Amino acid sequence: MPPPPRAWQRMLSGRRLDLLDPTPVDIEIEDIAHGLAFVARWNGQTMGDWPYSVAEHSLLVEEIFTRTSARPDPRWQLAALLHDAPEYVIGDMISPVKAAVGPSYGELDDRLSVAIHIRFGLPAHLPAAIKKRIKSADKLSAWLEATRIAGFTEAEANRFFGRPDPALLSELSLHLRPPRDARNAYLARHAELLAKM
């Protein structure tokens, strides 16, 4: 009988992350930041000389979440920054691919999210109201990315992501930069937020 297929990944930190049973002790922020800085959003179909990374997207989602918070709580800001952290292992699948893969993608994402949250002092499962606010910031980020670098018309973006509040758009910008710079910006923001908790 052949051995079962390998379901773990060796990280640059030396950690061995079991995808079927991830534990908080195997999660390192350096691995997350490095991986996310090299994962392209929109399957790489964006304008510019650098791919728009999940690390950049995560920084933008956290910025939007913070701007729309009357009194930002560092815990939930950190949750916004980490909202796509599982993608450091599983990559960024666009919605049509997720639909084709089915529920197993969501289950894997959930397992990794729980381990990541616990590792950084967050509840395993976020309160519904916080998840909703992060999702709202995520949709606004997607609208910006779609219209500014992914070739969508505003009408298309409005249909898929909702019509954004123009006041929120005025001071937001997208950053296309080398993975090293995205990784360092992500690590710096993570450290800032942890220091406030």
Residue pairs with C-beta under 8 A, 6 or more apart in sequence:
7 18
7 19
7 20
8 16
8 17
8 18
8 19
9 16
9 17
9 19
9 89
10 16
11 17
11 26
11 28
11 31
12 30
12 31
12 34
13 28
13 30
13 31
15 26
15 27
15 28
15 31
16 26
17 26
17 27
17 31
17 89
18 26
19 89
19 90
19 108
19 111
19 112
20 111
21 111
22 111
22 112
22 114
22 115
23 115
24 115
24 116
24 118
24 119
25 119
26 115
27 115
27 116
27 119
27 120
29 120
29 187
29 190
30 187
31 88
32 82
32 85
32 88
32 116
32 186
33 55
33 88
33 183
33 184
33 186
33 187
33 190
34 88
34 183
35 87
35 88
35 89
36 53
36 54
36 55
36 58
36 84
36 85
36 87
36 88
36 182
36 183
36 186
37 53
37 54
37 55
37 179
37 180
37 182
37 183
37 186
38 53
38 179
39 53
39 54
39 55
39 87
39 88
39 91
39 92
40 46
40 51
40 52
40 53
40 54
40 92
41 51
41 52
41 53
41 54
41 56
41 57
41 92
41 145
42 52
42 94
42 145
42 149
42 150
43 92
43 94
44 51
45 150
45 151
46 52
46 145
46 149
46 150
46 176
47 149
47 150
47 151
48 149
48 176
49 176
50 176
50 177
50 178
50 179
51 176
52 145
52 149
52 174
52 176
53 179
53 182
54 84
54 87
54 88
54 92
55 179
55 182
55 183
55 185
55 186
56 174
56 175
56 176
56 177
56 182
56 185
57 84
57 141
57 145
58 80
58 81
58 82
58 83
58 84
58 85
58 186
59 81
59 175
59 182
59 185
59 186
59 189
60 141
60 144
60 172
60 174
61 80
61 81
61 83
61 84
61 134
61 137
61 138
61 141
62 77
62 80
62 81
62 137
62 189
63 172
64 137
64 140
64 141
64 168
64 172
65 72
65 76
65 77
65 80
65 133
65 134
65 137
66 72
66 77
66 80
67 168
67 171
68 133
68 136
68 137
68 168
69 76
69 77
69 133
74 193
74 194
74 196
74 197
75 121
75 122
75 197
76 126
76 130
76 133
76 134
77 193
78 120
78 122
78 190
78 193
78 194
78 197
79 117
79 122
79 126
79 130
79 134
80 134
80 137
81 186
81 189
81 190
81 193
82 116
82 117
82 120
82 122
83 134
83 138
84 92
85 112
85 113
85 116
86 108
86 109
86 112
86 113
86 116
89 112
90 105
90 108
90 109
90 112
93 101
93 105
98 105
98 106
114 124
114 125
117 123
117 124
117 125
117 126
118 124
120 194
121 194
121 197
126 134
139 161
139 162
140 161
140 164
140 168
142 157
142 160
142 161
143 157
143 158
143 161
143 162
143 164
144 164
144 169
144 172
144 174
145 174
146 152
146 156
146 157
146 160
146 161
147 153
147 154
147 157
148 174
149 174
149 176
152 160
175 182
175 185
